[in-house]
Amino acid sequence: MARSIGSPNDGRLDGGTYLRETPYLRVVPFYAESQARWGLPALVGLLDRAARRVARHFSGAVLSVGDLSRREGGGLYRHRSHESGRDADVGFYYRGSANKAVLPDQFLAVASSGKTAALPAAIFDDAQNWALVEALVDDPETHVSYVFVASHLRARLLRFAEASGVPPELRERAAAVMMQPRHALPHDDHFHVRISCPEEQQGVCVEDAVARSIKAKPPLVRPRSRTGSDAPPP
């Protein structure tokens, strides 16, 4: 049985599952070299189900995934979490001209307008990104603790959901899960998804990041990423 041992920022992974690419899920090329594709089966299954759910509603939709954890967890270069198999960085859905999907080679920062300076032809796809958030918080098998994302994008998604007639209960659940992390980059270029500890691993798996001074670690893996540090949640 796979185990998440310790906390997201002070832990390790035992017996994790490897995330494989599919027609509806890809590893973003810019981050592929890290080989941080491992997680609890609950996390890997969640990402696959969410990607399939979005693709069923939006033809050609492909979920873009960055880092999960290393095979045995532990420290991961440029991250202060992702250590115990419960974290995943997930890129936004973008669309371009004629509403065609845009699949950038790396995560792109998005402004309040939904535009990205790095790729002016692309725009943050409200419908597909909300569909992803909805799939994550409404998953029947895995409970999501947090979806870290910049405050202006959280507000944009919740406005879209309200205008689209999404039931209040589901909007409230999404609002409770989405947040901008403290003392870290704002996550305006990706979602950081963290799942809860499996019930059967209580006492081994630590739910929240532990408060401790983060000592410098040697660069175990060097992805060319701008995702920055993920501080413990509020």
C-alpha positions as CSV (number, residue, x, y, z in Angstrom):
1,M,0.0,0.0,0.0
2,A,1.3,3.4,-0.9
3,R,1.9,5.7,2.1
4,S,2.3,9.4,2.5
5,I,4.7,9.7,5.4
6,G,5.0,13.0,7.3
7,S,3.9,16.4,6.1
8,P,3.9,18.1,2.6
9,N,7.0,20.0,3.5
10,D,8.7,17.4,5.7
11,G,7.9,14.0,4.5
12,R,8.5,11.2,2.0
13,L,6.5,8.8,-0.2
14,D,6.5,5.0,-0.1
15,G,5.1,2.9,-2.9
16,G,3.7,5.8,-5.0
17,T,2.1,5.7,-8.4
18,Y,3.6,7.2,-11.6
19,L,1.5,9.7,-13.5
20,R,1.4,8.7,-17.2
21,E,0.5,10.9,-20.1
22,T,-2.8,10.2,-22.0
23,P,-4.6,11.9,-24.9
24,Y,-6.2,14.2,-22.3
25,L,-3.3,14.7,-19.9
26,R,0.3,15.8,-20.7
27,V,3.4,16.7,-18.8
28,V,4.4,20.3,-19.6
29,P,7.7,20.1,-21.6
30,F,9.4,22.8,-19.5
31,Y,9.1,20.7,-16.3
32,A,9.4,17.2,-17.7
33,E,13.1,16.8,-16.8
34,S,12.4,16.8,-13.1
35,Q,10.9,13.3,-13.3
36,A,8.7,14.3,-10.3
37,R,5.8,12.3,-11.6
38,W,5.0,10.3,-8.5
39,G,2.1,10.5,-6.0
40,L,-0.3,8.7,-3.9
41,P,-2.7,6.6,-6.0
42,A,-5.5,8.9,-4.8
43,L,-3.7,12.0,-6.2
44,V,-2.8,10.3,-9.6
45,G,-6.3,9.0,-9.9
46,L,-7.8,12.4,-9.1
47,L,-5.8,14.1,-11.8
48,D,-6.7,11.5,-14.4
49,R,-10.4,11.7,-13.5
50,A,-10.5,15.5,-13.5
51,A,-8.7,15.6,-16.9
52,R,-11.1,13.1,-18.4
53,R,-14.1,15.0,-17.0
54,V,-13.0,18.3,-18.6
55,A,-12.2,16.6,-21.9
56,R,-15.7,15.0,-22.0
57,H,-17.2,18.5,-21.9
58,F,-14.6,20.3,-24.0
59,S,-13.4,18.6,-27.1
60,G,-9.6,18.6,-27.4
61,A,-9.0,19.8,-23.8
62,V,-5.7,18.5,-22.4
63,L,-4.7,18.9,-18.8
64,S,-1.2,20.3,-18.3
65,V,0.7,18.9,-15.3
66,G,4.0,20.0,-13.8
67,D,5.7,18.5,-10.7
68,L,4.2,16.0,-8.3
69,S,6.8,14.3,-6.0
70,R,9.9,12.3,-6.5
71,R,9.6,8.6,-6.5
72,E,10.5,8.4,-2.8
73,G,9.3,11.9,-1.9
74,G,11.6,14.2,0.1
75,G,13.0,17.5,-1.0
76,L,12.4,18.8,-4.5
77,Y,14.3,21.6,-5.9
78,R,12.4,24.9,-6.1
79,H,9.7,23.6,-3.8
80,R,9.1,23.8,-0.1
81,S,6.4,21.1,-0.3
82,H,5.7,18.2,-2.7
83,E,7.5,15.9,-0.4
84,S,4.9,13.3,0.6
85,G,3.0,12.5,-2.6
86,R,0.0,14.7,-2.0
87,D,0.8,17.8,-4.1
88,A,0.6,18.5,-7.8
89,D,1.2,21.6,-9.9
90,V,-1.4,21.8,-12.7
91,G,-1.3,24.3,-15.5
92,F,-4.2,26.5,-16.6
93,Y,-6.3,25.9,-19.7
94,Y,-5.8,28.6,-22.4
95,R,-7.6,29.2,-25.6
96,G,-6.5,31.2,-28.7
97,S,-8.1,32.4,-31.9
98,A,-11.2,30.5,-33.0
99,N,-11.4,29.1,-29.5
100,K,-8.7,26.6,-30.2
101,A,-6.7,25.1,-27.3
102,V,-3.3,26.6,-26.6
103,L,-0.7,24.3,-25.0
104,P,2.3,26.4,-23.9
105,D,5.7,24.8,-23.1
106,Q,5.7,26.2,-19.6
107,F,3.3,27.7,-17.1
108,L,2.3,31.3,-18.0
109,A,1.4,34.1,-15.5
110,V,-2.2,35.4,-16.0
111,A,-3.4,38.9,-15.2
112,S,-6.8,39.9,-13.8
113,S,-7.9,40.4,-17.5
114,G,-7.3,36.8,-18.2
115,K,-4.4,37.6,-20.6
116,T,-0.8,36.6,-20.4
117,A,2.0,38.8,-21.4
118,A,4.2,35.9,-22.4
119,L,1.7,34.7,-25.1
120,P,-0.6,37.6,-26.1
121,A,-2.7,35.3,-28.4
122,A,-3.7,33.1,-25.4
123,I,-6.4,33.8,-22.8
124,F,-7.3,32.1,-19.6
125,D,-10.3,29.9,-20.4
126,D,-12.8,30.5,-17.7
127,A,-15.1,27.7,-18.6
128,Q,-12.5,25.0,-18.7
129,N,-10.6,26.2,-15.7
130,W,-13.8,26.3,-13.7
131,A,-14.7,22.8,-15.0
132,L,-11.3,21.6,-13.6
133,V,-11.8,23.2,-10.2
134,E,-15.3,21.7,-10.1
135,A,-14.0,18.3,-11.0
136,L,-11.4,18.5,-8.2
137,V,-13.7,19.6,-5.4
138,D,-16.5,17.4,-6.5
139,D,-14.5,14.2,-7.0
140,P,-16.3,11.1,-5.6
141,E,-13.1,9.4,-4.4
142,T,-10.4,11.8,-3.3
143,H,-10.8,14.8,-1.0
144,V,-8.9,18.0,-2.0
145,S,-7.6,20.1,0.9
146,Y,-6.3,23.1,-1.0
147,V,-6.1,24.5,-4.5
148,F,-3.5,27.3,-4.2
149,V,-4.1,30.0,-6.8
150,A,-3.7,33.7,-7.0
151,S,-6.5,35.8,-5.4
152,H,-7.4,37.5,-8.7
153,L,-7.9,34.2,-10.5
154,R,-9.9,32.8,-7.6
155,A,-12.2,35.8,-7.8
156,R,-12.5,35.4,-11.6
157,L,-13.4,31.8,-11.4
158,L,-16.0,32.3,-8.7
159,R,-17.6,35.1,-10.6
160,F,-17.8,32.9,-13.7
161,A,-19.3,30.1,-11.7
162,E,-22.0,32.4,-10.2
163,A,-22.8,33.9,-13.7
164,S,-23.1,30.3,-15.0
165,G,-25.7,29.3,-12.5
166,V,-23.5,26.9,-10.5
167,P,-25.3,25.9,-7.3
168,P,-24.2,27.9,-4.2
169,E,-23.2,24.8,-2.3
170,L,-20.6,23.9,-4.9
171,R,-19.4,27.5,-5.3
172,E,-18.9,27.7,-1.5
173,R,-16.9,24.4,-1.5
174,A,-14.7,25.7,-4.2
175,A,-14.3,29.1,-2.4
176,A,-13.2,27.3,0.8
177,V,-10.6,25.2,-1.0
178,M,-9.1,27.9,-3.3
179,M,-6.6,30.3,-1.7
180,Q,-3.5,32.3,-2.4
181,P,-0.6,31.0,-0.3
182,R,1.1,33.2,2.2
183,H,4.8,34.1,1.9
184,A,5.2,32.6,-1.5
185,L,4.7,33.5,-5.2
186,P,1.0,34.2,-5.9
187,H,0.4,31.1,-8.1
188,D,-0.8,33.2,-11.0
189,D,0.6,30.7,-13.5
190,H,-0.7,27.4,-12.2
191,F,-2.9,25.6,-9.7
192,H,-1.2,23.8,-6.8
193,V,-3.5,20.9,-5.8
194,R,-3.1,19.2,-2.4
195,I,-5.2,16.2,-1.4
196,S,-6.0,15.2,2.2
197,C,-4.4,12.4,4.0
198,P,-6.1,9.0,3.4
199,E,-8.2,8.0,6.4
200,E,-6.3,4.8,6.9
201,Q,-3.0,6.7,7.2
202,Q,-3.9,8.8,10.2
203,G,-0.9,8.9,12.5
204,V,1.5,8.4,9.6
205,C,0.4,11.1,7.2
206,V,0.4,14.7,8.6
207,E,-2.4,16.8,7.1
208,D,-0.9,20.3,7.0
209,A,2.6,21.6,6.3
210,V,4.5,21.8,9.5
211,A,5.8,25.1,10.9
212,R,9.5,25.0,10.9
213,S,12.5,26.8,9.6
214,I,13.4,25.6,6.2
215,K,17.0,24.7,5.9
216,A,18.8,25.0,2.6
217,K,18.8,21.7,0.8
218,P,21.1,20.5,-2.0
219,P,19.5,20.7,-5.4
220,L,18.1,17.1,-5.8
221,V,16.3,17.8,-9.0
222,R,16.7,20.9,-11.2
223,P,13.5,21.5,-13.3
224,R,13.6,24.7,-15.3
225,S,10.6,26.0,-13.4
226,R,9.3,29.4,-12.2
227,T,6.8,27.9,-9.8
228,G,8.7,29.1,-6.8
229,S,8.4,28.1,-3.1
230,D,5.2,26.8,-1.7
231,A,4.8,28.1,1.9
232,P,2.7,26.3,4.5
233,P,-0.9,27.2,4.1
234,P,-2.7,29.6,6.5
